[in-house]
């Protein structure tokens, strides 16, 4: 007996890998980048509301 020809399975797997790569690069990574930068900006904004703006203290 010879092994069955699995070209259809390999083509389907390659197509799914390409789809997964495109989904990760076009959807997941931009969402993570925007979320990271937005979270950092929110944290700095909240910190400055508590501690005051950066710079030297105002003269008395």
mmCIF file as Biopython writes it, N, C-alpha, C and O atoms, coordinates in Angstrom:
data_model
#
loop_
_atom_site.group_PDB
_atom_site.id
_atom_site.type_symbol
_atom_site.label_atom_id
_atom_site.label_alt_id
_atom_site.label_comp_id
_atom_site.label_asym_id
_atom_site.label_entity_id
_atom_site.label_seq_id
_atom_site.pdbx_PDB_ins_code
_atom_site.Cartn_x
_atom_site.Cartn_y
_atom_site.Cartn_z
_atom_site.occupancy
_atom_site.B_iso_or_equiv
_atom_site.auth_seq_id
_atom_site.auth_asym_id
_atom_site.pdbx_PDB_model_num
ATOM 1   N N  . UNK A ? 1  ? 0.827  -1.197 0.000  1.0 0.0 1  A 1 
ATOM 2   C CA . UNK A ? 1  ? 0.000  0.000  0.000  1.0 0.0 1  A 1 
ATOM 3   C C  . UNK A ? 1  ? 0.863  1.251  0.000  1.0 0.0 1  A 1 
ATOM 4   O O  . UNK A ? 1  ? 1.889  1.300  0.679  1.0 0.0 1  A 1 
ATOM 5   N N  . UNK A ? 2  ? 0.468  2.225  -0.731 1.0 0.0 2  A 1 
ATOM 6   C CA . UNK A ? 2  ? 1.206  3.486  -0.758 1.0 0.0 2  A 1 
ATOM 7   C C  . UNK A ? 2  ? 0.465  4.518  0.091  1.0 0.0 2  A 1 
ATOM 8   O O  . UNK A ? 2  ? -0.734 4.395  0.342  1.0 0.0 2  A 1 
ATOM 9   N N  . UNK A ? 3  ? 1.197  5.520  0.519  1.0 0.0 3  A 1 
ATOM 10  C CA . UNK A ? 3  ? 0.594  6.571  1.343  1.0 0.0 3  A 1 
ATOM 11  C C  . UNK A ? 3  ? -0.359 7.399  0.492  1.0 0.0 3  A 1 
ATOM 12  O O  . UNK A ? 3  ? -0.061 7.665  -0.672 1.0 0.0 3  A 1 
ATOM 13  N N  . UNK A ? 4  ? -1.484 7.810  1.036  1.0 0.0 4  A 1 
ATOM 14  C CA . UNK A ? 4  ? -2.425 8.632  0.249  1.0 0.0 4  A 1 
ATOM 15  C C  . UNK A ? 4  ? -1.833 9.999  -0.054 1.0 0.0 4  A 1 
ATOM 16  O O  . UNK A ? 4  ? -1.069 10.558 0.733  1.0 0.0 4  A 1 
ATOM 17  N N  . UNK A ? 5  ? -2.203 10.517 -1.208 1.0 0.0 5  A 1 
ATOM 18  C CA . UNK A ? 5  ? -1.725 11.834 -1.622 1.0 0.0 5  A 1 
ATOM 19  C C  . UNK A ? 5  ? -2.510 12.902 -0.858 1.0 0.0 5  A 1 
ATOM 20  O O  . UNK A ? 5  ? -3.736 12.959 -0.959 1.0 0.0 5  A 1 
ATOM 21  N N  . UNK A ? 6  ? -1.811 13.745 -0.098 1.0 0.0 6  A 1 
ATOM 22  C CA . UNK A ? 6  ? -2.481 14.720 0.776  1.0 0.0 6  A 1 
ATOM 23  C C  . UNK A ? 6  ? -2.215 16.144 0.302  1.0 0.0 6  A 1 
ATOM 24  O O  . UNK A ? 6  ? -1.957 17.026 1.121  1.0 0.0 6  A 1 
ATOM 25  N N  . UNK A ? 7  ? -2.275 16.381 -1.003 1.0 0.0 7  A 1 
ATOM 26  C CA . UNK A ? 7  ? -2.013 17.739 -1.501 1.0 0.0 7  A 1 
ATOM 27  C C  . UNK A ? 7  ? -3.116 18.689 -1.097 1.0 0.0 7  A 1 
ATOM 28  O O  . UNK A ? 7  ? -2.850 19.859 -0.822 1.0 0.0 7  A 1 
ATOM 29  N N  . UNK A ? 8  ? -4.365 18.210 -1.053 1.0 0.0 8  A 1 
ATOM 30  C CA . UNK A ? 8  ? -5.486 19.087 -0.648 1.0 0.0 8  A 1 
ATOM 31  C C  . UNK A ? 8  ? -5.298 19.549 0.795  1.0 0.0 8  A 1 
ATOM 32  O O  . UNK A ? 8  ? -5.525 20.719 1.101  1.0 0.0 8  A 1 
ATOM 33  N N  . UNK A ? 9  ? -4.888 18.648 1.682  1.0 0.0 9  A 1 
ATOM 34  C CA . UNK A ? 9  ? -4.661 19.011 3.081  1.0 0.0 9  A 1 
ATOM 35  C C  . UNK A ? 9  ? -3.529 20.001 3.245  1.0 0.0 9  A 1 
ATOM 36  O O  . UNK A ? 9  ? -3.605 20.918 4.063  1.0 0.0 9  A 1 
ATOM 37  N N  . UNK A ? 10 ? -2.465 19.811 2.453  1.0 0.0 10 A 1 
ATOM 38  C CA . UNK A ? 10 ? -1.327 20.739 2.545  1.0 0.0 10 A 1 
ATOM 39  C C  . UNK A ? 10 ? -1.692 22.123 2.025  1.0 0.0 10 A 1 
ATOM 40  O O  . UNK A ? 10 ? -1.276 23.130 2.598  1.0 0.0 10 A 1 
ATOM 41  N N  . UNK A ? 11 ? -2.452 22.180 0.962  1.0 0.0 11 A 1 
ATOM 42  C CA . UNK A ? 11 ? -2.885 23.461 0.411  1.0 0.0 11 A 1 
ATOM 43  C C  . UNK A ? 11 ? -3.783 24.178 1.407  1.0 0.0 11 A 1 
ATOM 44  O O  . UNK A ? 11 ? -3.650 25.384 1.617  1.0 0.0 11 A 1 
ATOM 45  N N  . UNK A ? 12 ? -4.698 23.432 2.021  1.0 0.0 12 A 1 
ATOM 46  C CA . UNK A ? 12 ? -5.598 24.020 3.015  1.0 0.0 12 A 1 
ATOM 47  C C  . UNK A ? 12 ? -4.807 24.530 4.223  1.0 0.0 12 A 1 
ATOM 48  O O  . UNK A ? 12 ? -5.088 25.615 4.734  1.0 0.0 12 A 1 
ATOM 49  N N  . UNK A ? 13 ? -3.828 23.759 4.676  1.0 0.0 13 A 1 
ATOM 50  C CA . UNK A ? 13 ? -3.023 24.184 5.823  1.0 0.0 13 A 1 
ATOM 51  C C  . UNK A ? 13 ? -2.218 25.444 5.487  1.0 0.0 13 A 1 
ATOM 52  O O  . UNK A ? 13 ? -2.123 26.356 6.308  1.0 0.0 13 A 1 
ATOM 53  N N  . UNK A ? 14 ? -1.649 25.495 4.299  1.0 0.0 14 A 1 
ATOM 54  C CA . UNK A ? 14 ? -0.880 26.676 3.898  1.0 0.0 14 A 1 
ATOM 55  C C  . UNK A ? 14 ? -1.793 27.897 3.807  1.0 0.0 14 A 1 
ATOM 56  O O  . UNK A ? 14 ? -1.406 28.991 4.216  1.0 0.0 14 A 1 
ATOM 57  N N  . UNK A ? 15 ? -2.988 27.718 3.279  1.0 0.0 15 A 1 
ATOM 58  C CA . UNK A ? 15 ? -3.952 28.816 3.184  1.0 0.0 15 A 1 
ATOM 59  C C  . UNK A ? 15 ? -4.321 29.324 4.582  1.0 0.0 15 A 1 
ATOM 60  O O  . UNK A ? 15 ? -4.414 30.532 4.799  1.0 0.0 15 A 1 
ATOM 61  N N  . UNK A ? 16 ? -4.531 28.404 5.525  1.0 0.0 16 A 1 
ATOM 62  C CA . UNK A ? 16 ? -4.869 28.790 6.892  1.0 0.0 16 A 1 
ATOM 63  C C  . UNK A ? 16 ? -3.696 29.513 7.564  1.0 0.0 16 A 1 
ATOM 64  O O  . UNK A ? 16 ? -3.908 30.465 8.315  1.0 0.0 16 A 1 
ATOM 65  N N  . UNK A ? 17 ? -2.471 29.072 7.302  1.0 0.0 17 A 1 
ATOM 66  C CA . UNK A ? 17 ? -1.301 29.746 7.868  1.0 0.0 17 A 1 
ATOM 67  C C  . UNK A ? 17 ? -1.167 31.170 7.320  1.0 0.0 17 A 1 
ATOM 68  O O  . UNK A ? 17 ? -0.841 32.094 8.066  1.0 0.0 17 A 1 
ATOM 69  N N  . UNK A ? 18 ? -1.412 31.344 6.040  1.0 0.0 18 A 1 
ATOM 70  C CA . UNK A ? 18 ? -1.366 32.688 5.449  1.0 0.0 18 A 1 
ATOM 71  C C  . UNK A ? 18 ? -2.461 33.563 6.050  1.0 0.0 18 A 1 
ATOM 72  O O  . UNK A ? 18 ? -2.220 34.726 6.374  1.0 0.0 18 A 1 
ATOM 73  N N  . UNK A ? 19 ? -3.665 33.008 6.201  1.0 0.0 19 A 1 
ATOM 74  C CA . UNK A ? 19 ? -4.757 33.761 6.821  1.0 0.0 19 A 1 
ATOM 75  C C  . UNK A ? 19 ? -4.407 34.158 8.253  1.0 0.0 19 A 1 
ATOM 76  O O  . UNK A ? 19 ? -4.648 35.295 8.659  1.0 0.0 19 A 1 
ATOM 77  N N  . UNK A ? 20 ? -3.839 33.222 9.021  1.0 0.0 20 A 1 
ATOM 78  C CA . UNK A ? 20 ? -3.468 33.511 10.409 1.0 0.0 20 A 1 
ATOM 79  C C  . UNK A ? 20 ? -2.401 34.606 10.458 1.0 0.0 20 A 1 
ATOM 80  O O  . UNK A ? 20 ? -2.475 35.503 11.298 1.0 0.0 20 A 1 
ATOM 81  N N  . UNK A ? 21 ? -1.417 34.540 9.571  1.0 0.0 21 A 1 
ATOM 82  C CA . UNK A ? 21 ? -0.370 35.558 9.529  1.0 0.0 21 A 1 
ATOM 83  C C  . UNK A ? 21 ? -0.956 36.930 9.208  1.0 0.0 21 A 1 
ATOM 84  O O  . UNK A ? 21 ? -0.639 37.917 9.873  1.0 0.0 21 A 1 
ATOM 85  N N  . UNK A ? 22 ? -1.807 36.990 8.193  1.0 0.0 22 A 1 
ATOM 86  C CA . UNK A ? 22 ? -2.410 38.272 7.820  1.0 0.0 22 A 1 
ATOM 87  C C  . UNK A ? 22 ? -3.309 38.805 8.929  1.0 0.0 22 A 1 
ATOM 88  O O  . UNK A ? 22 ? -3.325 40.009 9.189  1.0 0.0 22 A 1 
ATOM 89  N N  . UNK A ? 23 ? -4.057 37.921 9.584  1.0 0.0 23 A 1 
ATOM 90  C CA . UNK A ? 23 ? -4.911 38.347 10.692 1.0 0.0 23 A 1 
ATOM 91  C C  . UNK A ? 23 ? -4.073 38.907 11.834 1.0 0.0 23 A 1 
ATOM 92  O O  . UNK A ? 23 ? -4.417 39.939 12.410 1.0 0.0 23 A 1 
ATOM 93  N N  . UNK A ? 24 ? -2.978 38.234 12.162 1.0 0.0 24 A 1 
ATOM 94  C CA . UNK A ? 24 ? -2.111 38.723 13.240 1.0 0.0 24 A 1 
ATOM 95  C C  . UNK A ? 24 ? -1.483 40.065 12.893 1.0 0.0 24 A 1 
ATOM 96  O O  . UNK A ? 24 ? -1.452 40.969 13.728 1.0 0.0 24 A 1 
ATOM 97  N N  . UNK A ? 25 ? -0.982 40.205 11.671 1.0 0.0 25 A 1 
ATOM 98  C CA . UNK A ? 25 ? -0.281 41.433 11.307 1.0 0.0 25 A 1 
ATOM 99  C C  . UNK A ? 25 ? -1.218 42.591 11.010 1.0 0.0 25 A 1 
ATOM 100 O O  . UNK A ? 25 ? -0.836 43.745 11.204 1.0 0.0 25 A 1 
ATOM 101 N N  . UNK A ? 26 ? -2.435 42.321 10.542 1.0 0.0 26 A 1 
ATOM 102 C CA . UNK A ? 26 ? -3.342 43.405 10.149 1.0 0.0 26 A 1 
ATOM 103 C C  . UNK A ? 26 ? -4.359 43.761 11.228 1.0 0.0 26 A 1 
ATOM 104 O O  . UNK A ? 26 ? -4.916 44.859 11.202 1.0 0.0 26 A 1 
ATOM 105 N N  . UNK A ? 27 ? -4.615 42.855 12.179 1.0 0.0 27 A 1 
ATOM 106 C CA . UNK A ? 27 ? -5.646 43.112 13.182 1.0 0.0 27 A 1 
ATOM 107 C C  . UNK A ? 27 ? -5.072 43.099 14.591 1.0 0.0 27 A 1 
ATOM 108 O O  . UNK A ? 27 ? -5.184 44.089 15.313 1.0 0.0 27 A 1 
ATOM 109 N N  . UNK A ? 28 ? -4.469 42.011 14.982 1.0 0.0 28 A 1 
ATOM 110 C CA . UNK A ? 28 ? -4.061 41.832 16.378 1.0 0.0 28 A 1 
ATOM 111 C C  . UNK A ? 28 ? -2.938 42.789 16.767 1.0 0.0 28 A 1 
ATOM 112 O O  . UNK A ? 28 ? -3.029 43.447 17.804 1.0 0.0 28 A 1 
ATOM 113 N N  . UNK A ? 29 ? -1.894 42.880 15.969 1.0 0.0 29 A 1 
ATOM 114 C CA . UNK A ? 29 ? -0.755 43.728 16.351 1.0 0.0 29 A 1 
ATOM 115 C C  . UNK A ? 29 ? -1.124 45.210 16.395 1.0 0.0 29 A 1 
ATOM 116 O O  . UNK A ? 29 ? -0.723 45.882 17.345 1.0 0.0 29 A 1 
ATOM 117 N N  . UNK A ? 30 ? -1.864 45.764 15.426 1.0 0.0 30 A 1 
ATOM 118 C CA . UNK A ? 30 ? -2.270 47.168 15.563 1.0 0.0 30 A 1 
ATOM 119 C C  . UNK A ? 30 ? -3.142 47.416 16.786 1.0 0.0 30 A 1 
ATOM 120 O O  . UNK A ? 30 ? -3.004 48.446 17.446 1.0 0.0 30 A 1 
ATOM 121 N N  . UNK A ? 31 ? -4.042 46.482 17.097 1.0 0.0 31 A 1 
ATOM 122 C CA . UNK A ? 31 ? -4.884 46.647 18.282 1.0 0.0 31 A 1 
ATOM 123 C C  . UNK A ? 31 ? -4.023 46.648 19.544 1.0 0.0 31 A 1 
ATOM 124 O O  . UNK A ? 31 ? -4.236 47.469 20.437 1.0 0.0 31 A 1 
ATOM 125 N N  . UNK A ? 32 ? -3.057 45.741 19.624 1.0 0.0 32 A 1 
ATOM 126 C CA . UNK A ? 32 ? -2.161 45.715 20.785 1.0 0.0 32 A 1 
ATOM 127 C C  . UNK A ? 32 ? -1.327 46.992 20.875 1.0 0.0 32 A 1 
ATOM 128 O O  . UNK A ? 32 ? -1.126 47.521 21.968 1.0 0.0 32 A 1 
ATOM 129 N N  . UNK A ? 33 ? -0.843 47.488 19.746 1.0 0.0 33 A 1 
ATOM 130 C CA . UNK A ? 33 ? -0.035 48.710 19.756 1.0 0.0 33 A 1 
ATOM 131 C C  . UNK A ? 33 ? -0.861 49.902 20.219 1.0 0.0 33 A 1 
ATOM 132 O O  . UNK A ? 33 ? -0.407 50.683 21.055 1.0 0.0 33 A 1 
ATOM 133 N N  . UNK A ? 34 ? -2.061 50.049 19.689 1.0 0.0 34 A 1 
ATOM 134 C CA . UNK A ? 34 ? -2.928 51.166 20.087 1.0 0.0 34 A 1 
ATOM 135 C C  . UNK A ? 34 ? -3.309 51.040 21.558 1.0 0.0 34 A 1 
ATOM 136 O O  . UNK A ? 34 ? -3.331 52.037 22.280 1.0 0.0 34 A 1 
ATOM 137 N N  . UNK A ? 35 ? -3.605 49.834 22.004 1.0 0.0 35 A 1 
ATOM 138 C CA . UNK A ? 35 ? -3.945 49.612 23.403 1.0 0.0 35 A 1 
ATOM 139 C C  . UNK A ? 35 ? -2.791 49.924 24.334 1.0 0.0 35 A 1 
ATOM 140 O O  . UNK A ? 35 ? -3.000 50.493 25.406 1.0 0.0 35 A 1 
ATOM 141 N N  . UNK A ? 36 ? -1.568 49.560 23.941 1.0 0.0 36 A 1 
ATOM 142 C CA . UNK A ? 36 ? -0.395 49.823 24.776 1.0 0.0 36 A 1 
ATOM 143 C C  . UNK A ? 36 ? -0.126 51.315 24.879 1.0 0.0 36 A 1 
ATOM 144 O O  . UNK A ? 36 ? 0.068  51.838 25.976 1.0 0.0 36 A 1 
ATOM 145 N N  . UNK A ? 37 ? -0.114 52.000 23.749 1.0 0.0 37 A 1 
ATOM 146 C CA . UNK A ? 37 ? 0.150  53.440 23.754 1.0 0.0 37 A 1 
ATOM 147 C C  . UNK A ? 37 ? -0.973 54.185 24.476 1.0 0.0 37 A 1 
ATOM 148 O O  . UNK A ? 37 ? -0.708 55.121 25.231 1.0 0.0 37 A 1 
ATOM 149 N N  . UNK A ? 38 ? -2.204 53.784 24.255 1.0 0.0 38 A 1 
ATOM 150 C CA . UNK A ? 38 ? -3.324 54.425 24.931 1.0 0.0 38 A 1 
ATOM 151 C C  . UNK A ? 38 ? -3.294 54.206 26.432 1.0 0.0 38 A 1 
ATOM 152 O O  . UNK A ? 38 ? -3.586 55.126 27.197 1.0 0.0 38 A 1 
ATOM 153 N N  . UNK A ? 39 ? -2.947 53.011 26.861 1.0 0.0 39 A 1 
ATOM 154 C CA . UNK A ? 39 ? -2.855 52.728 28.293 1.0 0.0 39 A 1 
ATOM 155 C C  . UNK A ? 39 ? -1.752 53.537 28.945 1.0 0.0 39 A 1 
ATOM 156 O O  . UNK A ? 39 ? -1.922 54.054 30.049 1.0 0.0 39 A 1 
ATOM 157 N N  . UNK A ? 40 ? -0.616 53.648 28.262 1.0 0.0 40 A 1 
ATOM 158 C CA . UNK A ? 40 ? 0.484  54.440 28.804 1.0 0.0 40 A 1 
ATOM 159 C C  . UNK A ? 40 ? 0.077  55.918 28.904 1.0 0.0 40 A 1 
ATOM 160 O O  . UNK A ? 40 ? 0.348  56.570 29.913 1.0 0.0 40 A 1 
ATOM 161 N N  . UNK A ? 41 ? -0.560 56.433 27.878 1.0 0.0 41 A 1 
ATOM 162 C CA . UNK A ? 41 ? -1.006 57.822 27.907 1.0 0.0 41 A 1 
ATOM 163 C C  . UNK A ? 41 ? -2.015 58.073 29.020 1.0 0.0 41 A 1 
ATOM 164 O O  . UNK A ? 41 ? -1.952 59.101 29.694 1.0 0.0 41 A 1 
ATOM 165 N N  . UNK A ? 42 ? -2.939 57.148 29.216 1.0 0.0 42 A 1 
ATOM 166 C CA . UNK A ? 42 ? -3.909 57.282 30.299 1.0 0.0 42 A 1 
ATOM 167 C C  . UNK A ? 42 ? -3.221 57.251 31.657 1.0 0.0 42 A 1 
ATOM 168 O O  . UNK A ? 42 ? -3.578 58.019 32.550 1.0 0.0 42 A 1 
ATOM 169 N N  . UNK A ? 43 ? -2.235 56.368 31.820 1.0 0.0 43 A 1 
ATOM 170 C CA . UNK A ? 43 ? -1.510 56.285 33.089 1.0 0.0 43 A 1 
ATOM 171 C C  . UNK A ? 43 ? -0.754 57.582 33.369 1.0 0.0 43 A 1 
ATOM 172 O O  . UNK A ? 43 ? -0.755 58.060 34.504 1.0 0.0 43 A 1 
ATOM 173 N N  . UNK A ? 44 ? -0.112 58.155 32.359 1.0 0.0 44 A 1 
ATOM 174 C CA . UNK A ? 44 ? 0.615  59.418 32.542 1.0 0.0 44 A 1 
ATOM 175 C C  . UNK A ? 44 ? -0.365 60.538 32.866 1.0 0.0 44 A 1 
ATOM 176 O O  . UNK A ? 44 ? -0.081 61.376 33.722 1.0 0.0 44 A 1 
ATOM 177 N N  . UNK A ? 45 ? -1.499 60.565 32.205 1.0 0.0 45 A 1 
ATOM 178 C CA . UNK A ? 45 ? -2.500 61.598 32.443 1.0 0.0 45 A 1 
ATOM 179 C C  . UNK A ? 45 ? -3.021 61.526 33.880 1.0 0.0 45 A 1 
ATOM 180 O O  . UNK A ? 45 ? -3.130 62.548 34.558 1.0 0.0 45 A 1 
ATOM 181 N N  . UNK A ? 46 ? -3.342 60.320 34.337 1.0 0.0 46 A 1 
ATOM 182 C CA . UNK A ? 46 ? -3.828 60.157 35.716 1.0 0.0 46 A 1 
ATOM 183 C C  . UNK A ? 46 ? -2.732 60.530 36.709 1.0 0.0 46 A 1 
ATOM 184 O O  . UNK A ? 46 ? -3.009 61.175 37.721 1.0 0.0 46 A 1 
ATOM 185 N N  . UNK A ? 47 ? -1.480 60.128 36.431 1.0 0.0 47 A 1 
ATOM 186 C CA . UNK A ? 47 ? -0.367 60.488 37.320 1.0 0.0 47 A 1 
ATOM 187 C C  . UNK A ? 47 ? -0.209 62.006 37.401 1.0 0.0 47 A 1 
ATOM 188 O O  . UNK A ? 47 ? 0.015  62.540 38.487 1.0 0.0 47 A 1 
ATOM 189 N N  . UNK A ? 48 ? -0.321 62.703 36.288 1.0 0.0 48 A 1 
ATOM 190 C CA . UNK A ? 48 ? -0.160 64.154 36.298 1.0 0.0 48 A 1 
ATOM 191 C C  . UNK A ? 48 ? -1.344 64.845 36.980 1.0 0.0 48 A 1 
ATOM 192 O O  . UNK A ? 48 ? -1.183 65.940 37.518 1.0 0.0 48 A 1 
ATOM 193 N N  . UNK A ? 49 ? -2.520 64.229 36.969 1.0 0.0 49 A 1 
ATOM 194 C CA . UNK A ? 49 ? -3.634 64.805 37.719 1.0 0.0 49 A 1 
ATOM 195 C C  . UNK A ? 49 ? -3.353 64.734 39.219 1.0 0.0 49 A 1 
ATOM 196 O O  . UNK A ? 49 ? -3.766 65.620 39.967 1.0 0.0 49 A 1 
ATOM 197 N N  . UNK A ? 50 ? -2.660 63.697 39.661 1.0 0.0 50 A 1 
ATOM 198 C CA . UNK A ? 50 ? -2.360 63.509 41.082 1.0 0.0 50 A 1 
ATOM 199 C C  . UNK A ? 50 ? -1.120 64.311 41.479 1.0 0.0 50 A 1 
ATOM 200 O O  . UNK A ? 50 ? -1.139 65.018 42.486 1.0 0.0 50 A 1 
ATOM 201 N N  . UNK A ? 51 ? -0.038 64.206 40.692 1.0 0.0 51 A 1 
ATOM 202 C CA . UNK A ? 51 ? 1.255  64.786 41.078 1.0 0.0 51 A 1 
ATOM 203 C C  . UNK A ? 51 ? 1.479  66.182 40.515 1.0 0.0 51 A 1 
ATOM 204 O O  . UNK A ? 51 ? 2.426  66.856 40.920 1.0 0.0 51 A 1 
ATOM 205 N N  . UNK A ? 52 ? 0.649  66.627 39.609 1.0 0.0 52 A 1 
ATOM 206 C CA . UNK A ? 52 ? 0.854  67.938 38.995 1.0 0.0 52 A 1 
ATOM 207 C C  . UNK A ? 52 ? 1.641  67.826 37.708 1.0 0.0 52 A 1 
ATOM 208 O O  . UNK A ? 52 ? 2.232  66.783 37.427 1.0 0.0 52 A 1 
ATOM 209 N N  . UNK A ? 53 ? 1.654  68.890 36.922 1.0 0.0 53 A 1 
ATOM 210 C CA . UNK A ? 53 ? 2.357  68.844 35.642 1.0 0.0 53 A 1 
ATOM 211 C C  . UNK A ? 53 ? 3.878  68.817 35.861 1.0 0.0 53 A 1 
ATOM 212 O O  . UNK A ? 53 ? 4.363  69.226 36.916 1.0 0.0 53 A 1 
ATOM 213 N N  . UNK A ? 54 ? 4.618  68.338 34.869 1.0 0.0 54 A 1 
ATOM 214 C CA . UNK A ? 54 ? 6.070  68.308 34.990 1.0 0.0 54 A 1 
ATOM 215 C C  . UNK A ? 54 ? 6.670  69.717 34.901 1.0 0.0 54 A 1 
ATOM 216 O O  . UNK A ? 54 ? 6.045  70.639 34.377 1.0 0.0 54 A 1 
ATOM 217 N N  . UNK A ? 55 ? 7.868  69.861 35.413 1.0 0.0 55 A 1 
ATOM 218 C CA . UNK A ? 55 ? 8.556  71.149 35.355 1.0 0.0 55 A 1 
ATOM 219 C C  . UNK A ? 55 ? 8.893  71.650 36.743 1.0 0.0 55 A 1 
ATOM 220 O O  . UNK A ? 55 ? 8.514  71.041 37.743 1.0 0.0 55 A 1 
ATOM 221 N N  . UNK A ? 56 ? 9.606  72.759 36.802 1.0 0.0 56 A 1 
ATOM 222 C CA . UNK A ? 56 ? 9.977  73.295 38.113 1.0 0.0 56 A 1 
ATOM 223 C C  . UNK A ? 56 ? 8.745  73.842 38.830 1.0 0.0 56 A 1 
ATOM 224 O O  . UNK A ? 56 ? 7.770  74.236 38.190 1.0 0.0 56 A 1 
ATOM 225 N N  . UNK A ? 57 ? 8.794  73.863 40.147 1.0 0.0 57 A 1 
ATOM 226 C CA . UNK A ? 57 ? 7.654  74.393 40.885 1.0 0.0 57 A 1 
ATOM 227 C C  . UNK A ? 57 ? 7.529  75.902 40.644 1.0 0.0 57 A 1 
ATOM 228 O O  . UNK A ? 57 ? 8.531  76.565 40.379 1.0 0.0 57 A 1 
ATOM 229 N N  . UNK A ? 58 ? 6.320  76.447 40.733 1.0 0.0 58 A 1 
ATOM 230 C CA . UNK A ? 58 ? 6.148  77.877 40.500 1.0 0.0 58 A 1 
ATOM 231 C C  . UNK A ? 58 ? 6.812  78.691 41.623 1.0 0.0 58 A 1 
ATOM 232 O O  . UNK A ? 58 ? 6.843  78.248 42.771 1.0 0.0 58 A 1 
ATOM 233 N N  . UNK A ? 59 ? 7.349  79.890 41.290 1.0 0.0 59 A 1 
ATOM 234 C CA . UNK A ? 59 ? 8.005  80.713 42.338 1.0 0.0 59 A 1 
ATOM 235 C C  . UNK A ? 59 ? 6.946  81.248 43.305 1.0 0.0 59 A 1 
ATOM 236 O O  . UNK A ? 59 ? 5.786  81.454 42.947 1.0 0.0 59 A 1 
ATOM 237 N N  . UNK A ? 60 ? 7.391  81.461 44.535 1.0 0.0 60 A 1 
ATOM 238 C CA . UNK A ? 60 ? 6.478  81.975 45.557 1.0 0.0 60 A 1 
ATOM 239 C C  . UNK A ? 60 ? 6.564  83.455 45.662 1.0 0.0 60 A 1 
ATOM 240 O O  . UNK A ? 60 ? 5.863  84.058 46.474 1.0 0.0 60 A 1 
#
